[in-house]
Amino acid sequence: MRVLLQRVARASVTVDGSVRGAIGRGFCLLVGFTHGDTGDEVRWMADKVAGLRLFGDAEGKMNLGLAEVGGEVLVVSQFTLYGDAAKGRRPSFIDAARPDTAIPLYQAFCEALRLAGLRVATGEFGAEMMVEIHNDGPVTLMLERSHG
């Protein structure tokens, strides 16, 4: 499981001209799954995201988490996080989980974040989405949890 996390001032996802999910201050999470990912990776990642301290305190140090700043989360499925462009000019996506595996994991991840007390907005799995991200900082982290 891979998550590209961006700290945002605001973010939204639009499908067919309609806003499907929008947040203010928080994290935009681009999420991808690979073969063999399970609920263990999902729970670990949700705990990691919920506990990260990436917001400035009174001294400007990254010392505050989502809960402390009233932050929100926008979760967007992105199988291309498992794209491999090492050979040729067209990436291979064979490492990305198929939708029948990825959709339940995506839904479980969103639910795990909600159970952690976070407000979660989402895109639409498998849709052509326009994602608007106002990266704050910029702060961007790649998080990965391999099964096994």
PyRosetta script that sets phi, psi and omega in degrees:
from pyrosetta import init, pose_from_sequence

init()
pose = pose_from_sequence("MRVLLQRVARASVTVDGSVRGAIGRGFCLLVGFTHGDTGDEVRWMADKVAGLRLFGDAEGKMNLGLAEVGGEVLVVSQFTLYGDAAKGRRPSFIDAARPDTAIPLYQAFCEALRLAGLRVATGEFGAEMMVEIHNDGPVTLMLERSHG")
pose.set_psi(1, 133.5)
pose.set_omega(1, 177.9)
pose.set_phi(2, -125.7)
pose.set_psi(2, 140.7)
pose.set_omega(2, 175.9)
pose.set_phi(3, -132.7)
pose.set_psi(3, 124.0)
pose.set_omega(3, 170.2)
pose.set_phi(4, -96.4)
pose.set_psi(4, 110.4)
pose.set_omega(4, -175.4)
pose.set_phi(5, -101.3)
pose.set_psi(5, 130.6)
pose.set_omega(5, 173.1)
pose.set_phi(6, -125.0)
pose.set_psi(6, 127.9)
pose.set_omega(6, 173.3)
pose.set_phi(7, -74.4)
pose.set_psi(7, 129.0)
pose.set_omega(7, -173.6)
pose.set_phi(8, -127.5)
pose.set_psi(8, 151.9)
pose.set_omega(8, 169.0)
pose.set_phi(9, -79.3)
pose.set_psi(9, -33.0)
pose.set_omega(9, 173.5)
pose.set_phi(10, -167.2)
pose.set_psi(10, 158.9)
pose.set_omega(10, 178.8)
pose.set_phi(11, -157.6)
pose.set_psi(11, 153.2)
pose.set_omega(11, 177.4)
pose.set_phi(12, -152.0)
pose.set_psi(12, 160.7)
pose.set_omega(12, 176.0)
pose.set_phi(13, -131.3)
pose.set_psi(13, 132.5)
pose.set_omega(13, -177.6)
pose.set_phi(14, -120.2)
pose.set_psi(14, 136.0)
pose.set_omega(14, 176.5)
pose.set_phi(15, -127.0)
pose.set_psi(15, 127.0)
pose.set_omega(15, -179.9)
pose.set_phi(16, 50.6)
pose.set_psi(16, 41.9)
pose.set_omega(16, 176.4)
pose.set_phi(17, 78.8)
pose.set_psi(17, 2.1)
pose.set_omega(17, -178.5)
pose.set_phi(18, -117.0)
pose.set_psi(18, 131.2)
pose.set_omega(18, 178.3)
pose.set_phi(19, -69.5)
pose.set_psi(19, 122.7)
pose.set_omega(19, -179.3)
pose.set_phi(20, -98.5)
pose.set_psi(20, -28.7)
pose.set_omega(20, 179.7)
pose.set_phi(21, -154.7)
pose.set_psi(21, 141.1)
pose.set_omega(21, 179.1)
pose.set_phi(22, -151.4)
pose.set_psi(22, 144.2)
pose.set_omega(22, 177.6)
pose.set_phi(23, -136.3)
pose.set_psi(23, 162.5)
pose.set_omega(23, 168.8)
pose.set_phi(24, -93.4)
pose.set_psi(24, -136.1)
pose.set_omega(24, -178.6)
pose.set_phi(25, -57.9)
pose.set_psi(25, 133.6)
pose.set_omega(25, 179.0)
pose.set_phi(26, 161.4)
pose.set_psi(26, -143.5)
pose.set_omega(26, -179.0)
pose.set_phi(27, -121.8)
pose.set_psi(27, 135.5)
pose.set_omega(27, 165.6)
pose.set_phi(28, -99.6)
pose.set_psi(28, 124.4)
pose.set_omega(28, -177.3)
pose.set_phi(29, -113.8)
pose.set_psi(29, 115.8)
pose.set_omega(29, 171.4)
pose.set_phi(30, -93.3)
pose.set_psi(30, 120.8)
pose.set_omega(30, -166.2)
pose.set_phi(31, -121.9)
pose.set_psi(31, 131.2)
pose.set_omega(31, 175.5)
pose.set_phi(32, -131.5)
pose.set_psi(32, 150.1)
pose.set_omega(32, -179.8)
pose.set_phi(33, -122.8)
pose.set_psi(33, 151.2)
pose.set_omega(33, 178.0)
pose.set_phi(34, -123.5)
pose.set_psi(34, 172.6)
pose.set_omega(34, -178.8)
pose.set_phi(35, -59.6)
pose.set_psi(35, 135.5)
pose.set_omega(35, 177.6)
pose.set_phi(36, 90.4)
pose.set_psi(36, -8.5)
pose.set_omega(36, 176.3)
pose.set_phi(37, -63.7)
pose.set_psi(37, 144.4)
pose.set_omega(37, -177.3)
pose.set_phi(38, -136.6)
pose.set_psi(38, -175.1)
pose.set_omega(38, 175.9)
pose.set_phi(39, -60.3)
pose.set_psi(39, -27.1)
pose.set_omega(39, 178.2)
pose.set_phi(40, -61.4)
pose.set_psi(40, -45.7)
pose.set_omega(40, 179.0)
pose.set_phi(41, -65.4)
pose.set_psi(41, -41.2)
pose.set_omega(41, -179.6)
pose.set_phi(42, -60.9)
pose.set_psi(42, -48.8)
pose.set_omega(42, -179.1)
pose.set_phi(43, -64.6)
pose.set_psi(43, -42.5)
pose.set_omega(43, 178.6)
pose.set_phi(44, -59.2)
pose.set_psi(44, -46.3)
pose.set_omega(44, -176.8)
pose.set_phi(45, -67.1)
pose.set_psi(45, -41.1)
pose.set_omega(45, 179.0)
pose.set_phi(46, -61.8)
pose.set_psi(46, -43.1)
pose.set_omega(46, 177.5)
pose.set_phi(47, -63.0)
pose.set_psi(47, -42.2)
pose.set_omega(47, 179.4)
pose.set_phi(48, -60.8)
pose.set_psi(48, -50.3)
pose.set_omega(48, -178.6)
pose.set_phi(49, -61.9)
pose.set_psi(49, -46.6)
pose.set_omega(49, -177.6)
pose.set_phi(50, -62.9)
pose.set_psi(50, -28.8)
pose.set_omega(50, -176.3)
pose.set_phi(51, -95.1)
pose.set_psi(51, -8.8)
pose.set_omega(51, -177.7)
pose.set_phi(52, -65.0)
pose.set_psi(52, 137.9)
pose.set_omega(52, 179.0)
pose.set_phi(53, -108.9)
pose.set_psi(53, 95.7)
pose.set_omega(53, -175.3)
pose.set_phi(54, -122.8)
pose.set_psi(54, 7.8)
pose.set_omega(54, -179.6)
pose.set_phi(55, -109.1)
pose.set_psi(55, 144.7)
pose.set_omega(55, -176.5)
pose.set_phi(56, -70.0)
pose.set_psi(56, 139.5)
pose.set_omega(56, 173.8)
pose.set_phi(57, -89.9)
pose.set_psi(57, -167.6)
pose.set_omega(57, -178.1)
pose.set_phi(58, -59.6)
pose.set_psi(58, -25.8)
pose.set_omega(58, 179.7)
pose.set_phi(59, -96.1)
pose.set_psi(59, 4.7)
pose.set_omega(59, 178.8)
pose.set_phi(60, 81.8)
pose.set_psi(60, 7.4)
pose.set_omega(60, 178.9)
pose.set_phi(61, -88.0)
pose.set_psi(61, 143.3)
pose.set_omega(61, 177.3)
pose.set_phi(62, -68.5)
pose.set_psi(62, 93.8)
pose.set_omega(62, -173.7)
pose.set_phi(63, -136.2)
pose.set_psi(63, -1.2)
pose.set_omega(63, -176.6)
pose.set_phi(64, -117.4)
pose.set_psi(64, 143.3)
pose.set_omega(64, 178.8)
pose.set_phi(65, -99.0)
pose.set_psi(65, 179.8)
pose.set_omega(65, -179.1)
pose.set_phi(66, -55.1)
pose.set_psi(66, -47.4)
pose.set_omega(66, -176.8)
pose.set_phi(67, -60.5)
pose.set_psi(67, -36.9)
pose.set_omega(67, -176.2)
pose.set_phi(68, -73.8)
pose.set_psi(68, -22.0)
pose.set_omega(68, -179.3)
pose.set_phi(69, -110.4)
pose.set_psi(69, 6.6)
pose.set_omega(69, -177.6)
pose.set_phi(70, 66.9)
pose.set_psi(70, 32.5)
pose.set_omega(70, -176.3)
pose.set_phi(71, -75.9)
pose.set_psi(71, 159.4)
pose.set_omega(71, -179.7)
pose.set_phi(72, -122.0)
pose.set_psi(72, 171.1)
pose.set_omega(72, -179.0)
pose.set_phi(73, -132.2)
pose.set_psi(73, 133.0)
pose.set_omega(73, 171.0)
pose.set_phi(74, -110.6)
pose.set_psi(74, 120.6)
pose.set_omega(74, -177.1)
pose.set_phi(75, -109.0)
pose.set_psi(75, 122.2)
pose.set_omega(75, -177.4)
pose.set_phi(76, -124.5)
pose.set_psi(76, 123.4)
pose.set_omega(76, 177.7)
pose.set_phi(77, -69.2)
pose.set_psi(77, 138.8)
pose.set_omega(77, -179.1)
pose.set_phi(78, -152.0)
pose.set_psi(78, 90.5)
pose.set_omega(78, -179.4)
pose.set_phi(79, -63.4)
pose.set_psi(79, -21.7)
pose.set_omega(79, -177.8)
pose.set_phi(80, -67.2)
pose.set_psi(80, -10.1)
pose.set_omega(80, 173.9)
pose.set_phi(81, -62.7)
pose.set_psi(81, -20.3)
pose.set_omega(81, 176.8)
pose.set_phi(82, -103.1)
pose.set_psi(82, 21.4)
pose.set_omega(82, 174.8)
pose.set_phi(83, -73.6)
pose.set_psi(83, 141.7)
pose.set_omega(83, 178.9)
pose.set_phi(84, -119.9)
pose.set_psi(84, 111.7)
pose.set_omega(84, -178.4)
pose.set_phi(85, -108.4)
pose.set_psi(85, 23.0)
pose.set_omega(85, -177.3)
pose.set_phi(86, -65.6)
pose.set_psi(86, -33.2)
pose.set_omega(86, -178.9)
pose.set_phi(87, -118.4)
pose.set_psi(87, 140.8)
pose.set_omega(87, 176.2)
pose.set_phi(88, 68.6)
pose.set_psi(88, -162.4)
pose.set_omega(88, -176.5)
pose.set_phi(89, -115.9)
pose.set_psi(89, -7.3)
pose.set_omega(89, 178.2)
pose.set_phi(90, -114.1)
pose.set_psi(90, 121.0)
pose.set_omega(90, -176.8)
pose.set_phi(91, -64.8)
pose.set_psi(91, 151.1)
pose.set_omega(91, 173.0)
pose.set_phi(92, -99.0)
pose.set_psi(92, 140.3)
pose.set_omega(92, -179.7)
pose.set_phi(93, -118.0)
pose.set_psi(93, 25.1)
pose.set_omega(93, -176.4)
pose.set_phi(94, -67.1)
pose.set_psi(94, -19.7)
pose.set_omega(94, 178.6)
pose.set_phi(95, -82.7)
pose.set_psi(95, -9.3)
pose.set_omega(95, 178.9)
pose.set_phi(96, -80.2)
pose.set_psi(96, 137.5)
pose.set_omega(96, 177.9)
pose.set_phi(97, -65.7)
pose.set_psi(97, 146.2)
pose.set_omega(97, 176.3)
pose.set_phi(98, -70.5)
pose.set_psi(98, 155.8)
pose.set_omega(98, -178.5)
pose.set_phi(99, -53.7)
pose.set_psi(99, -36.7)
pose.set_omega(99, -178.2)
pose.set_phi(100, -63.8)
pose.set_psi(100, -24.2)
pose.set_omega(100, 174.8)
pose.set_phi(101, -92.6)
pose.set_psi(101, -43.9)
pose.set_omega(101, -172.5)
pose.set_phi(102, -71.0)
pose.set_psi(102, -37.2)
pose.set_omega(102, -176.2)
pose.set_phi(103, -60.9)
pose.set_psi(103, -49.6)
pose.set_omega(103, 178.5)
pose.set_phi(104, -62.6)
pose.set_psi(104, -34.2)
pose.set_omega(104, 177.8)
pose.set_phi(105, -67.9)
pose.set_psi(105, -41.7)
pose.set_omega(105, 177.2)
pose.set_phi(106, -60.0)
pose.set_psi(106, -47.4)
pose.set_omega(106, 179.8)
pose.set_phi(107, -63.7)
pose.set_psi(107, -40.8)
pose.set_omega(107, 178.8)
pose.set_phi(108, -65.2)
pose.set_psi(108, -37.4)
pose.set_omega(108, 178.3)
pose.set_phi(109, -64.0)
pose.set_psi(109, -46.4)
pose.set_omega(109, 178.8)
pose.set_phi(110, -61.0)
pose.set_psi(110, -41.5)
pose.set_omega(110, 179.6)
pose.set_phi(111, -66.9)
pose.set_psi(111, -39.6)
pose.set_omega(111, 178.4)
pose.set_phi(112, -62.8)
pose.set_psi(112, -37.4)
pose.set_omega(112, 176.4)
pose.set_phi(113, -66.2)
pose.set_psi(113, -40.7)
pose.set_omega(113, 177.5)
pose.set_phi(114, -63.6)
pose.set_psi(114, -42.2)
pose.set_omega(114, 179.3)
pose.set_phi(115, -63.8)
pose.set_psi(115, -24.0)
pose.set_omega(115, 176.2)
pose.set_phi(116, -80.0)
pose.set_psi(116, 2.3)
pose.set_omega(116, 176.6)
pose.set_phi(117, 92.3)
pose.set_psi(117, 11.8)
pose.set_omega(117, -177.3)
pose.set_phi(118, -95.0)
pose.set_psi(118, 147.6)
pose.set_omega(118, 170.7)
pose.set_phi(119, -82.4)
pose.set_psi(119, 125.3)
pose.set_omega(119, -174.4)
pose.set_phi(120, -121.4)
pose.set_psi(120, 126.4)
pose.set_omega(120, 170.4)
pose.set_phi(121, -111.0)
pose.set_psi(121, 155.9)
pose.set_omega(121, -177.0)
pose.set_phi(122, -135.9)
pose.set_psi(122, 165.3)
pose.set_omega(122, 168.2)
pose.set_phi(123, -90.2)
pose.set_psi(123, -152.1)
pose.set_omega(123, 178.2)
pose.set_phi(124, -125.8)
pose.set_psi(124, 115.5)
pose.set_omega(124, -175.1)
pose.set_phi(125, -55.4)
pose.set_psi(125, 129.2)
pose.set_omega(125, 174.7)
pose.set_phi(126, 80.9)
pose.set_psi(126, -5.0)
pose.set_omega(126, -178.9)
pose.set_phi(127, -85.1)
pose.set_psi(127, 158.8)
pose.set_omega(127, 168.8)
pose.set_phi(128, -76.0)
pose.set_psi(128, 115.3)
pose.set_omega(128, -174.1)
pose.set_phi(129, -118.7)
pose.set_psi(129, 146.1)
pose.set_omega(129, 169.5)
pose.set_phi(130, -104.7)
pose.set_psi(130, 116.8)
pose.set_omega(130, -177.5)
pose.set_phi(131, -108.7)
pose.set_psi(131, 123.6)
pose.set_omega(131, 177.3)
pose.set_phi(132, -106.5)
pose.set_psi(132, 118.8)
pose.set_omega(132, -175.6)
pose.set_phi(133, -123.6)
pose.set_psi(133, 122.8)
pose.set_omega(133, 174.4)
pose.set_phi(134, -105.4)
pose.set_psi(134, 84.9)
pose.set_omega(134, -175.7)
pose.set_phi(135, -64.1)
pose.set_psi(135, 129.6)
pose.set_omega(135, -177.2)
pose.set_phi(136, -101.3)
pose.set_psi(136, 111.8)
pose.set_omega(136, 177.0)
pose.set_phi(137, 134.9)
pose.set_psi(137, -69.7)
pose.set_omega(137, -4.2)
pose.set_phi(138, -73.7)
pose.set_psi(138, 144.3)
pose.set_omega(138, 174.4)
pose.set_phi(139, -124.6)
pose.set_psi(139, 118.8)
pose.set_omega(139, 179.8)
pose.set_phi(140, -139.0)
pose.set_psi(140, 131.9)
pose.set_omega(140, 177.6)
pose.set_phi(141, -129.4)
pose.set_psi(141, 142.0)
pose.set_omega(141, 170.4)
pose.set_phi(142, -100.4)
pose.set_psi(142, 120.0)
pose.set_omega(142, 178.1)
pose.set_phi(143, -111.4)
pose.set_psi(143, 137.6)
pose.set_omega(143, -179.3)
pose.set_phi(144, -141.1)
pose.set_psi(144, 139.9)
pose.set_omega(144, 174.6)
pose.set_phi(145, -134.6)
pose.set_psi(145, 114.4)
pose.set_omega(145, 178.4)
pose.set_phi(146, -90.6)
pose.set_psi(146, 145.0)
pose.set_omega(146, 177.5)
pose.set_phi(147, -73.8)
pose.set_psi(147, 160.0)
pose.set_omega(147, 175.4)
pose.set_phi(148, 127.0)
pose.dump_pdb("model.pdb")
